[in-house]
Amino acid sequence: MSTVRTALSALGLALSLALAAPAAGAADLLQAWEAAQARDPALAAARADRAAGQARADQADGLWRPTLEARASAGRATQETWIRGARFAAPGLGSMQEADFDTSITGGTRTEYGIRLRQPLIDPGRDAEAGRLRHAAARAEAAWTAARQQAALQVAERYFDVLLGERARAALEVQRQAVARLLGQARARYRIGDGSILDTHEAQARLGQVEALVRDADTQLEIARAAFQDVTGLPAQALAPLRRDAPVLTAAPDEPLTDWLARVERAGPAVLESLEAAAMAQRQADRARAAMRPSLDLVGEAGRSHLTGSGAFGEASQTANQWTVGLELRIPLYSGGVSDARYREALAERDGARHRAAADRQRAALLARAAWLRLDAGAARIQALRQALEASAARRDATRLGVEEGERTTLDRLDAEREYAQAGLALDRALAALALDRLQLRALAGALDEAALESINQALGPEPSPTRSSTRP
């Protein structure tokens, strides 16, 4: 019996140490976020999209600037002209009526060059396109903010997935080793006639159950570690643990619910992105309607052309210099119904974008409300779980005494140890969920930054040393 008491005492001590001991040189949440910013492919894609959006803003600015282009050409050309009934006059030669002038250059060399300037003055379509590009740039900026918020939240989720997986795996491993020891002892007692075969079968069944849970926990932990390493590149075997006594985890929300909802609807990146998409759709509709409206440009052009060669009248050449400055008016008259159809299409897409923006606003507000309410009730919930943990610890200690006095079986002791471990895991999961709720609330409002991560980071570190009551044999 003393061997059993020694094994069970070791179980309690190993379980407390396995759940409490931190890894040396453990990486924390801020370090994981810093690593993810340089490695996360989704964040890198969002960064590239943001750069593309900034380029759209530059395009919008350039639409109303003048365009200047140069042109030049060279090649072979043939030109023949016939002028009949002309009036000709020249100094010393007098004048001539009904004169004919013919020129002929066949297969000659033609060169031409010039420069053209165009400055838009009135162009509703260009104005609508400039507005659409500016809204596209604003949407890209909102999408970048949303991507950073979600990336930081994802790092925290994967970080806590690893921590919770490690704690669950450690608790199950301690149980597996204890049950294996008890199975060996039950078999030994049965061989010498000091125990029943029922004890052996019960221990064997319990070991099979625990081993199945261990294998499942191994799989879940491996998946969590791979996901964390994919996004950060850091080893997932040495992460700073979550402290159960950190006050920041159970602190009440720092602002009333109405203030947080207003912040989400005013500055939430997902909401802003949807609103900018709706504004883009409106500008696209304006552009489609502008296709049926006149436009006015200031146009200037200067150039020179030269043709030389031989023809029916011998060697000849022609040179022309020209320049023009004026206004160019373009008035659409008929497009076969295409412009009108495009306008109707753009209006329908605008309405759809507005409805999606309203749905996204409602969704963000609902998520913010849920996170705030969980935080508001978090302290009471954690207090209840801590009381449950204390009660399970008292039950465990009482069961230990019962085993020593012969009033409880070793399986009763294992059940008490298992319930104590499960109560601790439930508390850890609730604390991690509160940490994620706090980060999600700020992410929905576009306020999840390094300072917010640092506040959660303060809840990471070594657990307090195990108390005497938790390790007493």
Contacts in CASP RR format, 6 or more apart in sequence:
PFRMAT RR
TARGET T0000
AUTHOR 0000-0000-0000
METHOD contacts of the structure
MODEL  1
MSTVRTALSALGLALSLALAAPAAGAADLLQAWEAAQARDPALAAARADR
AAGQARADQADGLWRPTLEARASAGRATQETWIRGARFAAPGLGSMQEAD
FDTSITGGTRTEYGIRLRQPLIDPGRDAEAGRLRHAAARAEAAWTAARQQ
AALQVAERYFDVLLGERARAALEVQRQAVARLLGQARARYRIGDGSILDT
HEAQARLGQVEALVRDADTQLEIARAAFQDVTGLPAQALAPLRRDAPVLT
AAPDEPLTDWLARVERAGPAVLESLEAAAMAQRQADRARAAMRPSLDLVG
EAGRSHLTGSGAFGEASQTANQWTVGLELRIPLYSGGVSDARYREALAER
DGARHRAAADRQRAALLARAAWLRLDAGAARIQALRQALEASAARRDATR
LGVEEGERTTLDRLDAEREYAQAGLALDRALAALALDRLQLRALAGALDE
AALESINQALGPEPSPTRSSTRP
1 404 0 8 1.000
3 185 0 8 1.000
4 182 0 8 1.000
4 185 0 8 1.000
4 403 0 8 1.000
4 410 0 8 1.000
5 403 0 8 1.000
5 404 0 8 1.000
5 473 0 8 1.000
6 473 0 8 1.000
7 178 0 8 1.000
7 181 0 8 1.000
7 182 0 8 1.000
7 185 0 8 1.000
8 178 0 8 1.000
8 400 0 8 1.000
8 403 0 8 1.000
8 410 0 8 1.000
8 413 0 8 1.000
8 417 0 8 1.000
8 473 0 8 1.000
9 400 0 8 1.000
9 471 0 8 1.000
9 473 0 8 1.000
10 178 0 8 1.000
11 174 0 8 1.000
11 175 0 8 1.000
11 177 0 8 1.000
11 178 0 8 1.000
11 417 0 8 1.000
12 174 0 8 1.000
12 417 0 8 1.000
12 470 0 8 1.000
12 471 0 8 1.000
13 466 0 8 1.000
13 471 0 8 1.000
14 174 0 8 1.000
14 177 0 8 1.000
15 170 0 8 1.000
15 171 0 8 1.000
15 174 0 8 1.000
15 175 0 8 1.000
15 417 0 8 1.000
15 420 0 8 1.000
15 421 0 8 1.000
16 466 0 8 1.000
16 470 0 8 1.000
16 471 0 8 1.000
17 466 0 8 1.000
18 170 0 8 1.000
18 171 0 8 1.000
18 173 0 8 1.000
18 174 0 8 1.000
19 167 0 8 1.000
19 170 0 8 1.000
19 171 0 8 1.000
19 421 0 8 1.000
19 424 0 8 1.000
19 463 0 8 1.000
20 241 0 8 1.000
20 462 0 8 1.000
20 463 0 8 1.000
20 464 0 8 1.000
20 465 0 8 1.000
20 466 0 8 1.000
21 462 0 8 1.000
21 463 0 8 1.000
22 240 0 8 1.000
22 241 0 8 1.000
22 461 0 8 1.000
22 462 0 8 1.000
22 463 0 8 1.000
23 237 0 8 1.000
23 238 0 8 1.000
23 239 0 8 1.000
23 240 0 8 1.000
23 241 0 8 1.000
24 238 0 8 1.000
25 238 0 8 1.000
26 238 0 8 1.000
26 239 0 8 1.000
26 240 0 8 1.000
26 241 0 8 1.000
26 461 0 8 1.000
27 234 0 8 1.000
27 235 0 8 1.000
27 238 0 8 1.000
27 239 0 8 1.000
27 240 0 8 1.000
28 239 0 8 1.000
28 240 0 8 1.000
28 457 0 8 1.000
28 460 0 8 1.000
28 461 0 8 1.000
29 155 0 8 1.000
29 156 0 8 1.000
29 159 0 8 1.000
29 240 0 8 1.000
29 453 0 8 1.000
29 456 0 8 1.000
29 457 0 8 1.000
29 460 0 8 1.000
30 450 0 8 1.000
30 453 0 8 1.000
30 454 0 8 1.000
30 457 0 8 1.000
31 234 0 8 1.000
32 155 0 8 1.000
32 159 0 8 1.000
32 228 0 8 1.000
32 232 0 8 1.000
32 234 0 8 1.000
32 239 0 8 1.000
33 152 0 8 1.000
33 155 0 8 1.000
33 450 0 8 1.000
33 453 0 8 1.000
35 232 0 8 1.000
35 233 0 8 1.000
35 234 0 8 1.000
36 43 0 8 1.000
36 151 0 8 1.000
36 152 0 8 1.000
36 155 0 8 1.000
36 231 0 8 1.000
36 232 0 8 1.000
37 43 0 8 1.000
37 151 0 8 1.000
39 231 0 8 1.000
39 232 0 8 1.000
39 233 0 8 1.000
40 151 0 8 1.000
40 231 0 8 1.000
40 232 0 8 1.000
42 147 0 8 1.000
42 151 0 8 1.000
43 147 0 8 1.000
43 148 0 8 1.000
43 151 0 8 1.000
46 143 0 8 1.000
46 144 0 8 1.000
46 147 0 8 1.000
46 148 0 8 1.000
46 151 0 8 1.000
47 144 0 8 1.000
49 140 0 8 1.000
49 143 0 8 1.000
49 144 0 8 1.000
50 140 0 8 1.000
50 141 0 8 1.000
50 143 0 8 1.000
50 144 0 8 1.000
52 140 0 8 1.000
53 136 0 8 1.000
53 137 0 8 1.000
53 139 0 8 1.000
53 140 0 8 1.000
53 141 0 8 1.000
54 137 0 8 1.000
54 140 0 8 1.000
56 133 0 8 1.000
56 134 0 8 1.000
56 136 0 8 1.000
56 137 0 8 1.000
56 140 0 8 1.000
57 133 0 8 1.000
57 134 0 8 1.000
57 137 0 8 1.000
59 133 0 8 1.000
60 129 0 8 1.000
60 130 0 8 1.000
60 131 0 8 1.000
60 133 0 8 1.000
60 134 0 8 1.000
60 137 0 8 1.000
61 130 0 8 1.000
63 120 0 8 1.000
63 126 0 8 1.000
63 129 0 8 1.000
63 130 0 8 1.000
63 133 0 8 1.000
64 120 0 8 1.000
64 126 0 8 1.000
64 130 0 8 1.000
66 117 0 8 1.000
66 118 0 8 1.000
66 119 0 8 1.000
67 117 0 8 1.000
67 118 0 8 1.000
67 119 0 8 1.000
68 115 0 8 1.000
68 116 0 8 1.000
68 117 0 8 1.000
69 115 0 8 1.000
69 116 0 8 1.000
70 113 0 8 1.000
70 114 0 8 1.000
70 115 0 8 1.000
70 116 0 8 1.000
71 112 0 8 1.000
71 113 0 8 1.000
71 114 0 8 1.000
71 115 0 8 1.000
71 116 0 8 1.000
72 111 0 8 1.000
72 112 0 8 1.000
72 113 0 8 1.000
72 114 0 8 1.000
73 110 0 8 1.000
73 111 0 8 1.000
73 112 0 8 1.000
73 113 0 8 1.000
74 109 0 8 1.000
74 110 0 8 1.000
74 111 0 8 1.000
74 112 0 8 1.000
75 109 0 8 1.000
75 110 0 8 1.000
75 111 0 8 1.000
76 107 0 8 1.000
76 108 0 8 1.000
76 109 0 8 1.000
76 110 0 8 1.000
77 105 0 8 1.000
77 107 0 8 1.000
77 108 0 8 1.000
77 109 0 8 1.000
77 110 0 8 1.000
77 307 0 8 1.000
78 105 0 8 1.000
78 106 0 8 1.000
78 107 0 8 1.000
78 108 0 8 1.000
79 103 0 8 1.000
79 105 0 8 1.000
79 307 0 8 1.000
79 318 0 8 1.000
80 102 0 8 1.000
80 103 0 8 1.000
80 104 0 8 1.000
80 105 0 8 1.000
80 106 0 8 1.000
80 312 0 8 1.000
81 101 0 8 1.000
81 102 0 8 1.000
81 103 0 8 1.000
82 100 0 8 1.000
82 101 0 8 1.000
82 102 0 8 1.000
83 100 0 8 1.000
83 101 0 8 1.000
83 102 0 8 1.000
84 100 0 8 1.000
85 97 0 8 1.000
85 98 0 8 1.000
85 99 0 8 1.000
85 100 0 8 1.000
86 98 0 8 1.000
86 99 0 8 1.000
86 100 0 8 1.000
86 101 0 8 1.000
87 95 0 8 1.000
87 96 0 8 1.000
87 97 0 8 1.000
87 98 0 8 1.000
87 99 0 8 1.000
88 95 0 8 1.000
88 96 0 8 1.000
88 99 0 8 1.000
88 101 0 8 1.000
89 95 0 8 1.000
89 96 0 8 1.000
102 312 0 8 1.000
102 313 0 8 1.000
103 313 0 8 1.000
103 316 0 8 1.000
103 318 0 8 1.000
104 311 0 8 1.000
104 312 0 8 1.000
104 313 0 8 1.000
104 314 0 8 1.000
104 316 0 8 1.000
105 307 0 8 1.000
105 308 0 8 1.000
105 309 0 8 1.000
105 310 0 8 1.000
105 311 0 8 1.000
105 316 0 8 1.000
105 317 0 8 1.000
105 318 0 8 1.000
106 309 0 8 1.000
106 310 0 8 1.000
106 311 0 8 1.000
106 312 0 8 1.000
107 309 0 8 1.000
108 307 0 8 1.000
108 308 0 8 1.000
108 309 0 8 1.000
108 310 0 8 1.000
109 307 0 8 1.000
109 308 0 8 1.000
109 309 0 8 1.000
110 305 0 8 1.000
110 306 0 8 1.000
110 307 0 8 1.000
111 305 0 8 1.000
111 306 0 8 1.000
112 303 0 8 1.000
112 304 0 8 1.000
112 305 0 8 1.000
112 306 0 8 1.000
113 303 0 8 1.000
113 304 0 8 1.000
114 301 0 8 1.000
114 302 0 8 1.000
114 303 0 8 1.000
114 304 0 8 1.000
115 301 0 8 1.000
115 302 0 8 1.000
115 303 0 8 1.000
116 299 0 8 1.000
116 300 0 8 1.000
116 301 0 8 1.000
117 298 0 8 1.000
117 299 0 8 1.000
117 300 0 8 1.000
117 301 0 8 1.000
118 297 0 8 1.000
118 298 0 8 1.000
118 299 0 8 1.000
118 300 0 8 1.000
118 328 0 8 1.000
119 297 0 8 1.000
119 298 0 8 1.000
119 299 0 8 1.000
120 126 0 8 1.000
120 295 0 8 1.000
120 297 0 8 1.000
121 296 0 8 1.000
121 297 0 8 1.000
121 298 0 8 1.000
121 327 0 8 1.000
122 294 0 8 1.000
122 295 0 8 1.000
122 296 0 8 1.000
123 290 0 8 1.000
123 295 0 8 1.000
123 296 0 8 1.000
123 297 0 8 1.000
124 286 0 8 1.000
124 289 0 8 1.000
124 290 0 8 1.000
124 293 0 8 1.000
124 295 0 8 1.000
125 286 0 8 1.000
125 287 0 8 1.000
125 290 0 8 1.000
125 291 0 8 1.000
125 293 0 8 1.000
125 295 0 8 1.000
126 295 0 8 1.000
127 286 0 8 1.000
127 290 0 8 1.000
128 283 0 8 1.000
128 284 0 8 1.000
128 286 0 8 1.000
128 287 0 8 1.000
128 289 0 8 1.000
128 290 0 8 1.000
129 283 0 8 1.000
129 287 0 8 1.000
131 283 0 8 1.000
132 280 0 8 1.000
132 283 0 8 1.000
132 284 0 8 1.000
132 287 0 8 1.000
135 276 0 8 1.000
135 279 0 8 1.000
135 280 0 8 1.000
135 283 0 8 1.000
136 276 0 8 1.000
136 280 0 8 1.000
138 272 0 8 1.000
138 276 0 8 1.000
138 279 0 8 1.000
139 272 0 8 1.000
139 273 0 8 1.000
139 276 0 8 1.000
139 277 0 8 1.000
139 280 0 8 1.000
142 269 0 8 1.000
142 270 0 8 1.000
142 272 0 8 1.000
142 273 0 8 1.000
142 276 0 8 1.000
143 269 0 8 1.000
143 273 0 8 1.000
145 269 0 8 1.000
145 272 0 8 1.000
145 446 0 8 1.000
146 268 0 8 1.000
146 269 0 8 1.000
146 270 0 8 1.000
146 273 0 8 1.000
146 446 0 8 1.000
148 448 0 8 1.000
149 269 0 8 1.000
149 442 0 8 1.000
149 443 0 8 1.000
149 444 0 8 1.000
149 446 0 8 1.000
149 448 0 8 1.000
150 443 0 8 1.000
151 231 0 8 1.000
152 439 0 8 1.000
152 443 0 8 1.000
152 448 0 8 1.000
152 453 0 8 1.000
153 436 0 8 1.000
153 439 0 8 1.000
153 440 0 8 1.000
153 443 0 8 1.000
153 448 0 8 1.000
154 231 0 8 1.000
155 231 0 8 1.000
155 232 0 8 1.000
156 435 0 8 1.000
156 436 0 8 1.000
156 439 0 8 1.000
156 453 0 8 1.000
156 456 0 8 1.000
157 436 0 8 1.000
158 224 0 8 1.000
158 227 0 8 1.000
158 228 0 8 1.000
158 231 0 8 1.000
158 232 0 8 1.000
159 228 0 8 1.000
159 239 0 8 1.000
160 242 0 8 1.000
160 432 0 8 1.000
160 435 0 8 1.000
160 436 0 8 1.000
161 224 0 8 1.000
161 227 0 8 1.000
161 228 0 8 1.000
162 221 0 8 1.000
162 224 0 8 1.000
162 225 0 8 1.000
162 228 0 8 1.000
162 236 0 8 1.000
162 239 0 8 1.000
163 239 0 8 1.000
163 241 0 8 1.000
163 242 0 8 1.000
163 428 0 8 1.000
163 432 0 8 1.000
164 425 0 8 1.000
164 428 0 8 1.000
164 429 0 8 1.000
164 432 0 8 1.000
165 217 0 8 1.000
165 220 0 8 1.000
165 221 0 8 1.000
165 224 0 8 1.000
166 221 0 8 1.000
166 239 0 8 1.000
167 241 0 8 1.000
167 425 0 8 1.000
167 428 0 8 1.000
168 217 0 8 1.000
168 220 0 8 1.000
168 221 0 8 1.000
168 425 0 8 1.000
169 214 0 8 1.000
169 217 0 8 1.000
169 218 0 8 1.000
169 221 0 8 1.000
171 421 0 8 1.000
171 422 0 8 1.000
171 425 0 8 1.000
172 210 0 8 1.000
172 213 0 8 1.000
172 214 0 8 1.000
172 217 0 8 1.000
173 214 0 8 1.000
174 421 0 8 1.000
175 210 0 8 1.000
175 414 0 8 1.000
175 417 0 8 1.000
175 418 0 8 1.000
175 421 0 8 1.000
176 207 0 8 1.000
176 210 0 8 1.000
176 211 0 8 1.000
176 214 0 8 1.000
178 414 0 8 1.000
178 417 0 8 1.000
179 203 0 8 1.000
179 206 0 8 1.000
179 207 0 8 1.000
179 210 0 8 1.000
179 414 0 8 1.000
180 207 0 8 1.000
182 203 0 8 1.000
182 410 0 8 1.000
182 414 0 8 1.000
183 200 0 8 1.000
183 203 0 8 1.000
183 204 0 8 1.000
183 207 0 8 1.000
184 203 0 8 1.000
186 195 0 8 1.000
186 199 0 8 1.000
186 200 0 8 1.000
186 202 0 8 1.000
186 203 0 8 1.000
187 200 0 8 1.000
189 195 0 8 1.000
189 199 0 8 1.000
190 196 0 8 1.000
190 197 0 8 1.000
190 199 0 8 1.000
190 200 0 8 1.000
202 411 0 8 1.000
203 411 0 8 1.000
206 411 0 8 1.000
206 414 0 8 1.000
224 236 0 8 1.000
225 236 0 8 1.000
225 237 0 8 1.000
226 236 0 8 1.000
228 234 0 8 1.000
228 236 0 8 1.000
228 239 0 8 1.000
229 235 0 8 1.000
229 236 0 8 1.000
240 460 0 8 1.000
240 461 0 8 1.000
241 460 0 8 1.000
241 461 0 8 1.000
241 462 0 8 1.000
241 463 0 8 1.000
242 249 0 8 1.000
242 428 0 8 1.000
242 431 0 8 1.000
242 432 0 8 1.000
242 435 0 8 1.000
242 459 0 8 1.000
242 460 0 8 1.000
242 461 0 8 1.000
243 459 0 8 1.000
243 460 0 8 1.000
243 461 0 8 1.000
243 462 0 8 1.000
243 463 0 8 1.000
243 464 0 8 1.000
244 386 0 8 1.000
244 427 0 8 1.000
244 428 0 8 1.000
244 431 0 8 1.000
244 463 0 8 1.000
245 464 0 8 1.000
246 431 0 8 1.000
246 458 0 8 1.000
246 459 0 8 1.000
248 455 0 8 1.000
248 456 0 8 1.000
248 458 0 8 1.000
248 459 0 8 1.000
249 382 0 8 1.000
249 431 0 8 1.000
249 434 0 8 1.000
249 435 0 8 1.000
249 438 0 8 1.000
249 456 0 8 1.000
249 459 0 8 1.000
250 378 0 8 1.000
250 379 0 8 1.000
250 382 0 8 1.000
250 431 0 8 1.000
250 434 0 8 1.000
251 379 0 8 1.000
252 375 0 8 1.000
252 376 0 8 1.000
252 379 0 8 1.000
253 260 0 8 1.000
253 372 0 8 1.000
253 375 0 8 1.000
253 376 0 8 1.000
253 441 0 8 1.000
255 263 0 8 1.000
257 369 0 8 1.000
257 372 0 8 1.000
257 373 0 8 1.000
257 376 0 8 1.000
260 368 0 8 1.000
260 372 0 8 1.000
260 441 0 8 1.000
260 445 0 8 1.000
261 365 0 8 1.000
261 368 0 8 1.000
261 369 0 8 1.000
263 445 0 8 1.000
263 447 0 8 1.000
264 271 0 8 1.000
264 364 0 8 1.000
264 365 0 8 1.000
264 368 0 8 1.000
264 444 0 8 1.000
264 445 0 8 1.000
265 271 0 8 1.000
265 361 0 8 1.000
265 364 0 8 1.000
265 365 0 8 1.000
267 445 0 8 1.000
267 446 0 8 1.000
267 447 0 8 1.000
268 364 0 8 1.000
268 444 0 8 1.000
268 445 0 8 1.000
268 446 0 8 1.000
269 446 0 8 1.000
270 360 0 8 1.000
270 363 0 8 1.000
270 364 0 8 1.000
270 444 0 8 1.000
271 357 0 8 1.000
271 360 0 8 1.000
271 361 0 8 1.000
271 364 0 8 1.000
273 360 0 8 1.000
274 353 0 8 1.000
274 356 0 8 1.000
274 357 0 8 1.000
274 360 0 8 1.000
274 361 0 8 1.000
275 357 0 8 1.000
277 353 0 8 1.000
277 356 0 8 1.000
277 357 0 8 1.000
278 350 0 8 1.000
278 353 0 8 1.000
278 354 0 8 1.000
278 356 0 8 1.000
278 357 0 8 1.000
280 353 0 8 1.000
281 346 0 8 1.000
281 349 0 8 1.000
281 350 0 8 1.000
281 352 0 8 1.000
281 353 0 8 1.000
281 354 0 8 1.000
282 350 0 8 1.000
284 346 0 8 1.000
284 349 0 8 1.000
284 350 0 8 1.000
285 343 0 8 1.000
285 346 0 8 1.000
285 347 0 8 1.000
285 349 0 8 1.000
285 350 0 8 1.000
287 346 0 8 1.000
288 339 0 8 1.000
288 342 0 8 1.000
288 343 0 8 1.000
288 345 0 8 1.000
288 346 0 8 1.000
289 343 0 8 1.000
289 346 0 8 1.000
291 332 0 8 1.000
291 335 0 8 1.000
291 339 0 8 1.000
291 342 0 8 1.000
291 343 0 8 1.000
292 332 0 8 1.000
292 335 0 8 1.000
292 339 0 8 1.000
292 340 0 8 1.000
292 343 0 8 1.000
293 332 0 8 1.000
294 329 0 8 1.000
294 330 0 8 1.000
294 331 0 8 1.000
294 332 0 8 1.000
295 329 0 8 1.000
295 330 0 8 1.000
296 327 0 8 1.000
296 328 0 8 1.000
296 329 0 8 1.000
296 330 0 8 1.000
297 327 0 8 1.000
297 328 0 8 1.000
297 330 0 8 1.000
298 325 0 8 1.000
298 326 0 8 1.000
298 327 0 8 1.000
298 328 0 8 1.000
299 324 0 8 1.000
299 325 0 8 1.000
299 326 0 8 1.000
299 327 0 8 1.000
299 328 0 8 1.000
300 323 0 8 1.000
300 324 0 8 1.000
300 325 0 8 1.000
300 326 0 8 1.000
301 322 0 8 1.000
301 323 0 8 1.000
301 324 0 8 1.000
301 325 0 8 1.000
302 322 0 8 1.000
302 323 0 8 1.000
302 324 0 8 1.000
303 321 0 8 1.000
303 322 0 8 1.000
303 323 0 8 1.000
304 319 0 8 1.000
304 320 0 8 1.000
304 321 0 8 1.000
304 322 0 8 1.000
305 318 0 8 1.000
305 319 0 8 1.000
305 320 0 8 1.000
306 317 0 8 1.000
306 318 0 8 1.000
306 319 0 8 1.000
306 320 0 8 1.000
307 317 0 8 1.000
307 318 0 8 1.000
307 319 0 8 1.000
308 316 0 8 1.000
308 317 0 8 1.000
308 318 0 8 1.000
309 315 0 8 1.000
309 316 0 8 1.000
309 317 0 8 1.000
310 316 0 8 1.000
332 339 0 8 1.000
364 444 0 8 1.000
367 440 0 8 1.000
367 444 0 8 1.000
368 441 0 8 1.000
368 444 0 8 1.000
368 445 0 8 1.000
371 437 0 8 1.000
371 438 0 8 1.000
371 440 0 8 1.000
371 441 0 8 1.000
371 444 0 8 1.000
372 441 0 8 1.000
374 433 0 8 1.000
374 434 0 8 1.000
374 437 0 8 1.000
375 434 0 8 1.000
375 437 0 8 1.000
375 438 0 8 1.000
375 441 0 8 1.000
378 430 0 8 1.000
378 434 0 8 1.000
381 430 0 8 1.000
382 427 0 8 1.000
382 430 0 8 1.000
382 431 0 8 1.000
382 434 0 8 1.000
385 423 0 8 1.000
385 424 0 8 1.000
385 426 0 8 1.000
385 427 0 8 1.000
385 430 0 8 1.000
386 427 0 8 1.000
388 423 0 8 1.000
388 426 0 8 1.000
388 427 0 8 1.000
389 420 0 8 1.000
389 423 0 8 1.000
389 424 0 8 1.000
389 427 0 8 1.000
391 423 0 8 1.000
392 416 0 8 1.000
392 419 0 8 1.000
392 420 0 8 1.000
392 422 0 8 1.000
392 423 0 8 1.000
392 424 0 8 1.000
393 420 0 8 1.000
393 469 0 8 1.000
393 470 0 8 1.000
395 416 0 8 1.000
395 419 0 8 1.000
395 420 0 8 1.000
396 416 0 8 1.000
396 417 0 8 1.000
396 419 0 8 1.000
396 420 0 8 1.000
397 469 0 8 1.000
397 472 0 8 1.000
398 416 0 8 1.000
399 408 0 8 1.000
399 412 0 8 1.000
399 413 0 8 1.000
399 415 0 8 1.000
399 416 0 8 1.000
400 413 0 8 1.000
400 416 0 8 1.000
400 472 0 8 1.000
400 473 0 8 1.000
402 408 0 8 1.000
402 412 0 8 1.000
403 409 0 8 1.000
403 410 0 8 1.000
403 412 0 8 1.000
403 413 0 8 1.000
431 459 0 8 1.000
435 456 0 8 1.000
435 459 0 8 1.000
438 452 0 8 1.000
438 455 0 8 1.000
438 456 0 8 1.000
439 448 0 8 1.000
439 452 0 8 1.000
439 453 0 8 1.000
439 456 0 8 1.000
442 448 0 8 1.000
442 449 0 8 1.000
442 452 0 8 1.000
END
